[in-house]
Structure formats: C-alpha cells, structure tokens
Amino acid sequence: DADDAMSQASGTGTNRSRGTSRTKVTKAVEQQPVSVPQKSDKPVSKLRPKTPITVPDTCTIIEVAKLMAGRRTDAALLLDIDGGLSGIITDNDITRRVVSDFIDPSSTPVSEVMTKNPKCVQMVDSALDALEMMVENK
C-alpha cells in the first residue's frame, strides 16, 4: 500500500510487512542556560573605515565632487583655514542641496552647502554608540 511505502521510506509509522511497530527514540537533551547578548564592545576601528578625503572648505562644489568621484568615496571632510574640521559634504548633500536646487557647482564654494560642525567619533569609541549617534542625528 502507498501509505506503508511512504511510512517505511520516512522511517516513521508502522511497518505492516514485518508485523512490528517502529517508534522514534529520542534522547533527552540537557538544557543549557541561554546567555543574553551584551552590548558589543567592538570599537569603530574594527569596522575598518577608509581614510577620509579632506579638502579646504573654500573649494568649489565641482572640485570636491570630482575628487570624491576620482577616489570613489561618498563623502569629504571640509577644513577651515586653520585646519580644523568645519563640515562634511556627501554625495547625498550634492544631490539634495545642489542639483535639485539648480546651484552652480563651478562657482559655489562647498561651504555654502556642507553640513556644518558634524558630530565626530574616535576610532576607540563603540561602533554601536556611533551608529546610535548617526540614527539619532539623521
């Protein structure tokens, strides 16, 4: 009978041809205590971030965009005249603040469209803390 064949093939059910019954025997597995994952202590450096592009904030948008394209990166850090961080520009910023607003990228300094005074993290800071900061300050 087809049901008996299926039962025999799967190793379950009753074997009528021998007149015996098969049952599965399972061992009781000892339950191990489940550990609750703790907040990861992996630092930002474990993410292996690339060395950032840094340019003066007096450069034009087109100069920075060409540099970003040439280095295949999506952001550049902008430095003031003293070498301090004054802002950041991303490919998304260029799309939203330049292209969609018809701003001339060849005559406009990047300082006019950059995100000013971005928050920063150190390589030793928690990667999860850095992610939380990015999500909160979106």
N, C-alpha and C positions, 0 to 999 in steps of 0.2 A: 504494500500500500504506500502511496506517495508520502503521507504524513509520517509513517515509520521511517522511510528513507531519509527524510529531512531531519527527523529526530536523531537518527544514527549518525548522520553526517555532522550535525552540530554538537553531538556529544551530550545532548540533553534528552529528557523524556524517557520513554520505556522502550526496551529492546524486546519486542514480542517474539522475534525469531528464536531467541535462546530461552525465553520464558523467565528472564531475570530483569530486575529493575535497576537502573543506574541512577545514582544520585551524586550531585556535586558535593565534594567535601572541601570546605574552605577552612584555612587556619585563621584563628583569631589574631589580628594584628594589634600589637601593643600601640596604644595611642601615645604619640609624642606630644609634648606641650608645644603649642604654636607660639612662636615668638612674634611679637608685634614689631613691624619695621620701624626703626627710629629715623628721625630726620637725618638725611645724608650729610656727612661732614666733608664731602668732596669739595675741594676749592675750585674756583674759576679756572685756575691753571690746568686742571685735569680735562677741561673742555678743549684745550689746545687752540686758543684763539690766535688768529693771524696778527702779525704786526700791523698796526693801523697806518693808514696814509695820513700824514699831517701836512697841511698847507696853510699859508697865511690867509687870514680872513679878508684880505684886500684883493685876492684873486677874483677873476670874473667867474660866473657860474659855468660858462663853457669850458674854461681852463680846468676847473675842478672836475667837471663831468668827463672830459676827455681823459684826465688822469685816472679817474675811477674806472672808466671803460678799459683803458690800457692795462690796468692792474687786475681787472676782473674782480672788483670789490663793489660792495653796495653802500659804502659809507666812507666819509673822510672827516677827520678831526680838524677843526679850524683853530689856528693860533693867533693871538693878538700880537701887537708889535713887541711886547716883552717876552714872547714865547709861551705865555700862559694859555690854557685852554679857554677859548671864548665861545665855541659852539661845535655843532656837528651838522653835517648835511648828508642825507641819504638819497638813494635813488627814488624813494617814495616822495621825499620832500620836493625833489626836482619835478616829478610828475604833478604833484598837487599844487605846489606853490609857484611854479614857473610855467610849465607847459599849459596847464589848464587856465592860468590867468594871463596868458599871452605876454609874459615878461620877456624882454630881450636878453637872452643869456650871454650875449657877447659884450654887452655894455653894463650889465648889472653886477655889482660885487656880491659875492656869495654871502656876505654878512647881512644882506637885506632879506634873505630867505632862510637862513640857517635857524636851527633850534638853539637858542642862546642858553648858556650855563647848564649843560646837561649834567645829570647826576652820574657819578662815577663809582666804580668798584675797583678793588685791588685784586691782584692775582691770588692772594691768600684768602679772600673773602669766600663765604659759602656760595656755591653755584645756585642752590635753591633760594638763598636770600637775594641774589642778583636777579633771578627770574621773577621773584615776587615783586621786586622794585620795578622791573620793566612792565609787568602787568598792571600794577597799581598806578603808574605814571604814564600810561599809554597815551 
